Amino acid sequence: MFLIALSPILWLIIALSVLKMAAYKACPIALVIALAAGIFVNDMTLPHAVEATLEGVALACWPILLVIIAAIFTYNLTLKTKAMDTIKKMLTSVSNDRRVLILLIGWGFGGFLEGMAGFGTAIAIPAGMLAGIGINPVLSAMVCLIANSVPTAYGSIGIPLVTLGSVTDTDPVLLATYTALQLAPLTILCPFLMVIVASHSLKGLKGMLLMCLTAGLGFSTAEIAISMFMGPELAVVGGAIVAMAAIIGCAKFFPVNDPEHAMPPHEDEAPTTLGGAVRAWMPFILIFVFLLMTSKLIPAIHDPLNLIKSSVLIYDGPGGEPYTFTWLATPGVLILLAAFLGGSVQGASFGSMAACLRRTAWNLRFTIVTIITVIATAKVMGYAGMTHEIAETAVAATGTAYPLIAAFIGSIGTFITGSATSSCVLFGKLQTDSAMAIGAGKSVQAWIAASNATGACAGKMISPQSIAIAVASIGTVGCEGKLLHFAVKFYIPFIIIMGCIVYFGQSLVG
């Protein structure tokens, strides 16, 4: 039963990494395998299989694909209005060293987007921006996959940890604090890894050690402090802002001048005016303002907007709950609104922006197929009991050593669904139940529950959904297998380190 439950995941690994199959071809086959296993082995009825698939399609379209299309449309629009030229000039004015720019955009700005919006924006926009300023597109995707790992637990104003708190009946502030502590070593390490990958060698760290250390340490310290005193909502946003300030400060006071990593000089050396800078960044400024204003931090706006929703019972089998379409207070709608308003400020007509949106959606057609089938596969596996079978087998095999694999189980949830929130929904209760089964006290139960979100961060790197988003953002179809092979090399040590931190750390919190 365990191997049958695992079969869709095994197929994706083989198809993407061994057979080098494009994700939009491999993922529909994974859905067929999941449906066959659910119906013929797990006694799932045909109507329930269809309903589970339809619920996956609904989730994929709203809000995930909406956010991806909106994010990439925002980037494409800044290309069309030439605003990206101004942004490039401003970024390269911080430094002409590609390693610095990779940290500033991929680590700092990417972390900020993950904290504000999530749902793929932190990969789509930074990877597109890095490719846009002249960095190798595949390399841009690689560094953004690394950068997007550790902030994932706090994505979209802390939704994964808030959800985990609800599922496990645990204080979200405690979960956020434990998650930040578990992630601290890897958060500090990530900027170093990004620079090594960007320069293809440890030699790339020459002159960058101080910047990498302050970028990682500043991010982690702010994340821990905000988690401890405020909770999960703004932890990554605050960490990313501190990281960006640290990177810019180091670039100004301790400049890096290495010809080997220098970017080509910008042709237009005319200084950027304040008005020109504001216009160029306007879509991104509005994204920040809209997401902040509609977040839980401002209930006077958040609460009324979240009442504009529709709930539909798509899957009526065991465990099925009405699926809610939130029509206005969702990142995709807000990003689209920010893009259209920002584009109009930059001088684009509504017709030209609509045409740009149509082209963006068409160019993402393979990504759309991939993500719809991946999410549908996850729903079928969840409702058929396949996901739970994978987790229960892992628990039965480890006994009191369970904390060693708790983060690994969280990573499986994100690998399957592409979402840390979904992983917390799938496995959050299992984590606390397993902790109780091995005799853990309340603090250790919370520590192990937090490890689900920690593991979800590692799983994000190898999730087919994340890889599909990365490929779409750089416009290079067919390199999914290469990115998966790359990401796995980081996923394995990440998950081993996380397992050790959770296992040995339980004695400290207990």
Secondary structure, DSSP 8 states (H G I E B T S, - for coil): -HHHHHHHHHHHHIIIIIS---HHHHHHHHHHHHHHHHHHTS---HHHHHHHHHHHHHHIIIIIIHHHHHHHHHHHHHHHTTHHHHHHHHHHHH-SBHHHHHIIIIIIIHHHHHHHT-TTHHHHHHHHHHHHTTS-HHHHHHHHHHHTTGGGGGHHHHHHHHHHHHHHT--HHHHHHHHHHHHHHHHHHHHHHHHHHHHTSGGGGTTTHHHHHHHHHHHHHHHHHHHHHT-STTHHHHHHHHHHHHHHHHHHHS----GGGB----S--S---HHHHHHHHHHHHHHHHHHHHTSTTSHHHHHHHHTSEEEE----STT---EEEESSSSHHHHHHHHHHHHHHHTT--HHHHHHHHHHHHHHTHHHHHHHHHHHHHHHHHHHTTHHHHHHHHHHHHHGGGTHHHHHHHHHHHHHHHS-HHHHHHHHHHHHHHHHHHTT--HHHHHHHHHHHHHHHHHHHHH-HHHHHHHHHHHT-TT-HHHHHHHHHHHHHHHHHHHHHHHHHHHHHH-
